[in-house]
């Protein structure tokens, strides 16, 4: 793990200040009512440190396992039946390390508990790894269901036979005090059109509002990383239009060695469009955290692009600071 090199006293103090604020957020006194409201219809899960991925040859083939390393991130389980044995899995939001390269993993699927006395389980997910096509991963019906709500299960594309990609998913519900609700503030905007050097029209900035949450993910000596979950925004267009919903997941990182830096990367579906990755890149900023002020775009503000100028503050559970979700606003 890389260690920070010696830096100037002023820089050390500024970074220490930001991390003290981060520590404060990790222990934020978010009201229990609000924390439960984030998850009362579903449960946010976080991968535990034992989770990993392997890719390469398994028996009876003889080629070696090529890659294997950790996976971190979140997913959401929502009950789909009254028996408490079937769940929709949504918002898979993982970062998997393949060799020296990190790749985004997104997707959805199902989880069920079955067999005698609920002692079996099955996880089936359709996952997109980086830019690869979506692939189906399945555990089959295996033992371990009696440990639910803890989940510990292996999924693969080909049943761990010959060349395969295999995820070991070890996940637990996120404690409510580690789910930090946020709301966009009114200066947040959404803009589409052409940026230099292209010359097609650039649309006017439109207001965007809604909510999301940060979930503690990991720390190293330089950066703190959060999962971005439960993202529910609405772009407000013409006064008589219903608005455009925006949904997605991602990560937010804060820290730095010489200067405080931040980076927001989210995979968003705007209206009925395809899931698209938006990123700020790593930039100097974040000194006002837990307030977040950052610009994300799909194409680096080059030619035709979609740009979101995001300004967000933590919610304390009141209507004024944490409005209802965009999906609950109606047309």
Phi, psi and omega in degrees: 000131184288135180259150179292137174278161180301138180225174181297154183299319182297319180294317179302317181294321181293319178293320179298323179296315180298318181290333174292325176290321176301314179300323177297320179293321180299335177248021183306142177277054176297130185301139180305324181298317181289318181300320179289328181295329178298329190237014187288337178262349181205174179234127176275125177253151175233138177292137177275164184302337180287346181298141180205173177227142174229141179221128180152209185262130173248170181300150004273004180288158191253352180290155186283160168292124188277315187224144175195127180195194188278163174226136176226156178145199187223168171204165182237135175248131178233126179300139178243003178212164182280351183274354181068022183242353180231138185221141167276135176254121181228171174054041171301124191219077188242156168238117182249137180261117175249104185066238178257018184239130175267138181229141176287141176232122179230160178160194182200174180171216183220154172225135179219151175249133184209193181078180180295129177060023177064034184265003177242162182211160176211130176241125178231123183228141169260111190242142172249119181256113183058231180265006180290158175297158176297135179232149181268128177242138184214144177269340196071176179277113187229171180288164174118354183297336182291347180273354181302137020278356171290141180237126176220109192200152180249130177239148180209168178277323189234026178067026180059044177240127181053218186288126186204162170243128189230127174252130167263113185258111176241109191222150180224153174300141179282128176302142183305326183284359175251014173249115188249101183291144178228156173228141172289143177261164193301334182284358177293137182223160179233131184218136178232147176144200186262131173251162180306145007270002181285160189237010176289165187298149175248120181293157178289148175299136179245144179296145174226134180225173178138198187224164169200181177220150171256139177238130178306129182242299179199162173229149165228181184301340184250324189233148167250135183239135177240147166277140173262119186228168173051042182280122187216094184242163177220123175275124183265114180263232179297152183305327182262008181266152182286345184091165183246119179287149176230125180232154177168186180214166177176207181219153174229129182238144184216134177156217179135165181256310182262325178216155179292128181233160177216157175208130175242123176231121183225145174261114189241144169248113181264114185061231179264013183286175179287156174295125186230140181274127175247139183212147175271342196070165178280122184227156174292130182152181180097004182292345179265006180306137022277355169294143180239125175230114187199152178247129177240150179212163180272337188224025178066027182055044179239125182052220185289127187206164170242128185235131177242118176267103193257131174227122187219149178229153176297148175264149175248009177101352179273156180299322184294319185265342181223085184293169177297158179299151179301323182294341180266357184283332183078174181291000000 
